[in-house]
Amino acid sequence: MICRNAKSALPDLLLDPGAASNAAVRAHVDSCAECRDELHSLEATFSLLDEWKAPEPSAYFDQKLAVLLREEQAKPPAGWFERMRSRLLFNTGRQFRPAFAGALALALLIGGGTIADFSVHSGNRHSVSATVTDLQVFDKNDQALQTMDQLLQDDGSTDDSAAQPGSSL
């Protein structure tokens, strides 16, 4: 048996040493010095707890408690702000957890969407569709071809489309 498993079963061994399920733990404790020391430590703790006695309440405890209860009931009810303050200060916050989780999810959605929107727009400020880009490229190519034709005509040269069928270049 592994020491970790044996140590977790030691309280059961202390509470019911004769149980059949504790036989493996008992065998491990007999063979392992560390677990044996842990068992002796637990036995000493339990014996101290057996010796401890709770103090007796005073003879006037019930009367004092009744007076404090009446005083508390006689106080005017607290306002909304004071009730919320006491809930936040003295509560575990379990009833607020769904509201906090919803608020956090909303903040993450808004923040993540805003960051995603900034990253899309900051990287591609002048983004256009592929069709518009292709048309712009074709327009630039057409302008380049027209410029070339003008240059060739200014030189007195003829291009292939204007050449006569029988002439050579």
Summary of the structure (lengths in Angstrom):
residues: 169
radius of gyration: 44.8
end to end distance: 100.8
largest distance: 135.4
contacts: 302
relative contact order: 0.04
helix: 73%
strand: 0%
